[in-house]
Amino acid sequence: MLTAEQNETLARTGPGTPMGDVFRQYWQPALLSRELVPDGAPKRIRILGEDFIAFRDSDGRVGVVEPRCSHRGAELFFGRNEHCGLRCAYHGWKFDAEGNCVDVPTAPPAVAENIRPKAAIRALTVREWGDCIWVWFGEGEPPGLPEMGFAMVPPSHRFVSKKLQQCNWAQAVEGGIDTAHFSYLHAGMKDGEKVGLHEVMGMAVKPGENEPANIASFRWMVEDGAPCFTVQEHRAGFVIGAARHADNDQAYWRMTQFLMPNHSYAPGNFPGFNQLANSWVPIDDESCWIYCYAWNPDREITDRERERFAAGSGLFAEVDENYVPIRRRENDYLIDRDSQRSDSYTGIAGISEQDQAIADSQGVIADRSRELLGQTDLAIVRFRQLVLGAAEQLPNGDLPRGVEHPEAYDVSSGDTVAAPDAVLPEVLAERFGEKWGVALEATS
């Protein structure tokens, strides 16, 4: 468990907070690229407890600027996005994507020329990368963008979306890297017994009758609810190996990546399958956006897959036009008690929605001072140590892990079956080659 003070440090990411200072060292996704169109309506955004206005100018450049005009504080959300700038609707002062004041029509030209440099407004550094708009809060030369797999493939090979999460960022991350819960939260029910999800999805094959590993894995997760965990450190974070008993005295490994400060590559994929990942970006201390990515290095994402992801599948939730999940806190995630008795361990439809409901149920900010942790919580403990350590060391001038190594984010996650005595470094090398990370140390 954490102390109340440690819990506060972990949860708070606003300006001037220790964890907020850590986050501001990294690029963060702030919008999907498709949310802004040239000369389209400005959009209010809130990230890390700060408010901004985002717009795309006539040439396609994106600006993320402070929300108020430097003249008399009118909100630029009501401004006109036109002719390569955002013009305040109050007196017509105009700002470009870098926050420079480019027009002061209320003053004579000579006076306006003197006013414009002093009228500049704050603008975040912006890049578009992998169909997302990323921002950096720092000054000077920014670090390299994280070379996450989804952004390294052609647009036709990826699908990107997002969803609102109605709780603090850290407990949502912890749910994402906690692979032990797959044995319960995402299980099915049949004849009053907990079964693998494949049993209620019509995918079950009798064991021994050419049952592929990706189908048998659902059964293995239900049969072994206490996987053995190992954590392997690397330059951008760490990889989590969870080993369960499989058939024929083998071990079924699910390997999850955590990448500083708030990204994760999900398990659940065998060779050739789509890769899946999330970024948990704090809106404020009580909510966050979860950016969701699917990509395949070897082929295009099919139209059918895109339709399925857009409708809600796996880590993609069913959302409305504002990316707010249909199943959410206000309607108890549309829990169906009849379904909970007959075919779903939770009675909540959707893997993403099940994760969301449980994270939200811990409160808008979980109280970690009251926890009782066990051996399956190794990844959770290591996550907290890593991010809290970064917050403690940053004032000493120590940059957090990964900031100077954007290439270290180009890693893989996924599943495999190995010999019962195999250890994580061997399993990683066999499954991913060099694409698992650059080792620092191991923790079992």
N, C-alpha and C positions, 0 to 999 in steps of 0.2 A: 504494500500500500504506500501511498504518498502522504506526506504531511499536508495540512491545510494550506500552508504557505507554498509548498511545491505545486500543489494542485492549481493555486491561483496563477503561479508563474506559467505553468503549462497551458492554461486555458486562455490567458489574456494576450491579445495580439495588437491592441491599439497603439497609437503613437506614444513613444516613450516607455513602453513596457519592454522587459527583457526579451520575451518571446517575439514581440512585435519587431524589435531590432534585428533578431535572427531572420525573420521572414523577409525583411526589407533588404537583406543581402542577396536575395534570389529573385530571378524572374518569376512572375506569377501570371497564369492565365486570368484575364479579366472579363473577356467576352468571347463568344463564338464569332468568327469572321462574318458569318451570314447575318448577324444581328445589326450590322451597320451597312448602309448603301450610300453611294456618293450623293451629296446634297440632301440626304434623308434627314428624318427627324433626329435631333439630339437625344441621347439616352442617359438617364440618371444611372449611375452605378455607385455601389458602396463596397469597399474592399479594405480589409484590415482596419475597420472602424472609421475610415475616412470617405468623404463624399466627393464625387467627381462627375463631370459631364463628358461623355464620349460622343464623337462625331466622325464621319468620314467626309473629307472635303471633295471638291469637284474633280480633283486628280486622283482620288482613291486613297490619299494619305489619311491615317487615323490620328486624331488628337484625343488625349485623355487629360482634361484640364480641370483646375479648381472650378467650383460651380458658380462663382459670383463675379460679376463685372467689377473691375478695379475702380470704375468711376463712382458709382453710388450703391454698389452691392446688389443690383438686380440679378436674379437667377438666370443664368444663361440657358437653362432648359427651355425657356420661352423665346430664345433667340432664333434668328434666321440663319440656317446653314446654306450659304450661297457664295459663289464666286471665290472658292478656295479659302473660306473662313467662316467663323461663327460670329454673327453680328448681334449685339445686344438689342433687344426690342425697345428698350427705354429711350436711349439717346443715340443709338446707332454705332457705338464704339465696336470695333471689329478685331477679332483675334484669330491667329492662324493655328495650325496643329501643334506648333511648338510653344504656344502661349504668348507669342509676340503680339503686341498691339500694332495693327497695320493700318488703322484708319481711326481718326478722331474728327468726325464731320462737324462737331459742335464748336470747333475752334478754328481760327484763321490758320492757313498753312504753316506759317512760321512758328506759331504757338503749338500747333499740333505736332510738329517735328520735335519739339522739345519735350512734349508730354509723352509721346509714344514709348520711349525706352523705359520711363518710370511706370508706365501703365501695364507692363507685361504681367501675366498671371502664371501661376505655377502650372507646369505641364510635366507629366510623367514621361519617361523614356518608353517608347512603344516599338514593338516589332510584331509582325505577323508570322506565325510559325505553326505549321500543321493544322491549318483551318481555325486557329485560335488567335486572338489578340492578346499579346503578353505585355506586361508592364514591369518596369523596374523603378523603384523608389529612390535610388541613390543619385549621386551627382558625379560628374566626371565620366570616365570610360566604363561602360557596363561590362560585366563578365559575359562569356559566351552563353548563348541559349542552350538549355539542357537538351542533349541529343537523344531524346526519347524516341523509341522505335516508331511510334505512329507518325511522327513528324519527318522521319527519314525515308518514308516510302512515297510513291506518287499519290496524288489525291484519290485516284481510282482504287487504291489499295487500302483505303481507310474509311471509317465512319466515326464522326465526332459529334457528341451532344453534351448536355448537362442536365442537372436536376437540383432542385432546392432541397437542402437538408435542414431540418428545424431543430438543430442542437449545435453545440460547440464542435469545432473542427477536430479536436484531438480524440474525442470518443468515437467520432465517425471513422477516423483513420484506424483506431484500434480495432473496430469491427472489421475493417477491410483486411488487416493483416492477421486476424485471428482465424486460422484455418480449422481449428478444432470444432468450431460451431457448425460446420457443414454436416457433422454427424447427427445434429439435432434440428437446428433452426430450419434447414432446407430439406429435411426428410419428408417422406410421404407417410401415409397411414393406409393400412389395408387389413381388413378383418380385425380391427382393434389393436394391431401391432405396428410398430414403427418399421418402415421399409425404405429402401432406396428410392430416390425420386423417379428413377427409371421405371419402377413398378407401376406408378400411377400415370406415367406419360406414354405407356404403350410401347416402351423400348426394351422391355425385359427379354432376355434370352436365357434358357436354362443353363446353369453352370456346366461347363464341359462340352457344350454343344456349339463350338465356334464362337463363344462369347468374347467379343473384342474387349481389350483392356479399358477403353473409354466407357463402355457400358458396365463392365464388372466393377469399375471404380465406385459407382454409386452404392453398390452392395458392400464393398470393402469399407466405405466410410460409415455405414450403419453398423456393420459387424464389429468395428474397432473404433470406439468413441474416445479413446485415450491415446492419440498418436504420440510418438517420441520426437521431441523437438531438438534441432541443432540450429545455431545461428552462425553464419559466416560473414564477417565484416568485409566491406570493400570501400572503394574510394568515394562512392556516392551515397552509401548507406549500408545495407546488409541484406543478405538473402536468408530466408527462413526455410529450413527443410523439416517437413513433418512426415514421419515414416509410420505407416500402418501395416498390419498383417494383411497379406494377400494370399491367393491360392498357391498351392505347391510350395509352401514354406518360403515364399518370396516376400519382399517388402514393397509396398506401394508408397511412393514418395510424391508429395505435393510441395512445390517450391514457389515461394512468394517473394517478390522483391519489395523492399522499402527503400525509397530514395528521398534524401533530404530536400526540403523539410516536410513535404506533404504529398508525396506521390507513391503509388504502389502499382506493381504489375501483379495481376491476379494469377492463381493457379487454375487448374481445371482444363488444361489443353495438352494434348499429346502432339507429337511431331506432325506438321502439316496443318494443324488447326489454327484458327485465328488467335492472335494475341489480344489480351484485354488489360486495360490499365485505368487508373483513376488519379485525379488530382483533387485534393480537398482544400478549397480556398476560402478562408474566413471572410464572411461579409462583415460580421461583428463577432462579439464573444458568444452569441446565442444562436447563430445560424451560419451556414456556409453553402457555397456552390460546390457541387461535385461534378467535375468534368470527366466525361466517360469516353474512352477511346477503344475502338476495335480496329485491328489492322492485320494484314497478311503480307509478309515479305515476298511471297512467291506467286501471288495471283491477285486479281482484282476482287473486291468485295462485290458480290452479285446483287442484282436488283432485289431479289427475294430476301437476301440477308439484310439489306438496307431497310426494306419494308418492315421486317421483323424487329430490327433494332429500334426503328422509329416508333413502333407500336408498343414497345416495352418487352425486353427479353434479356435474361441474364442480368448483367450489371446496369443495363439501360432500363429506366423506369418508364411507365406510361405517364406522360406529362401533357399539360395543356399548352396553349400557344405561348405562355410565358415561362415555360419549363418548370412549372410547379407540378409535382406529382398529383395524379388524380387521387391516389390513396395517401392520406396524410394525417397529421395529428388531429385536425379538426373533425374528421369523420371516422376516427379509430381505424384508419387504413382499410375500411370496409371489411373488417374481420367477419368471417362467416363461420359461426359455431358448428353448423351442420357439416361443413367441409372439414373443420378441425377434427370432428369425430370420424369422418369417413375416408378422407384422402390426403389431408394436409396437416402436418405437425402443428402449424401455427394457425391455419384457417385464413391466412392472408395470401392473396394471389401475388406472385412475382418474387423472384429472388431478391431483386433490388429493394422492393417494398418491404420484404421481411427484414432485411438489414436495416433499413431506415426506421422501421417501427421499433426495433429493439434498441438502437442507438438513441432515438428520441425518448424512449421509455426511461432511460437513465436520468432524465432531467435535462434542462437546457445546458447545464454544466454539471457533469457527473461529479459526485463526491467520492473521490478515490481514497479518502482517509478512512472509509468504512468497509473497504474491500477485504476479501480473503482470497489470495491468489494461490494457484497451484502450478504443477509442472507444465501444464499446457499453456501457461501464460508467459513463457519465456520470451516470446517475441514482443509482447506488450511491455514487459519489464525493460527489454533492451531499447525499444522505441523511446520510452520515457528517459532512460539514462542518456541516450544520444542527444535528444533535443534539449533536455534540461542542461546537459553538459555544454552544449553549444551556447546557450543563454548565459551560462556562468563564465565561459571563457572569452566571449566576444569583447567585453570591456577591456580585456588584456591585450587586444589586438589579434587574437587568434581567429581567423576566418573559419566559419563552419564548414563541415565536410561537404565536398562537392562543388562549392562555389568556383574554385579554380580548376575544376575538372569536368567541364560540360560533356566531354567524350565518355565519361564514366557512367552516364545515364543510358547509354546504348547497351542494354543488357536484356536478358530473356528470363521468363518464368515458365513454369509448366510442370507436367507430370511425367512419371516413368515408373517402371517396375524393375527392381534390382535384386541382387542376392541378399539374403537375410543379414549377412555380416558386413555389407557395404556401408561405408561412412560417407558423410555429405560431400567432402571434396571429390571423392571418386565419382559419386553420382552426378555432381555438377559437371565434371569434366566429360563424362560419358554422354550426358544429355545435351549440353550446351557448348562444349568446347571452350573457347575463350570468351564466349558471350554471357558469362554469368557475373563477371566483375573481376577486379584486381584485388587479391586477398590482402587483408590486414592481420586478422587473427580469428580464432574460432572460439565459440562459447557453446557448451553443451548443457 
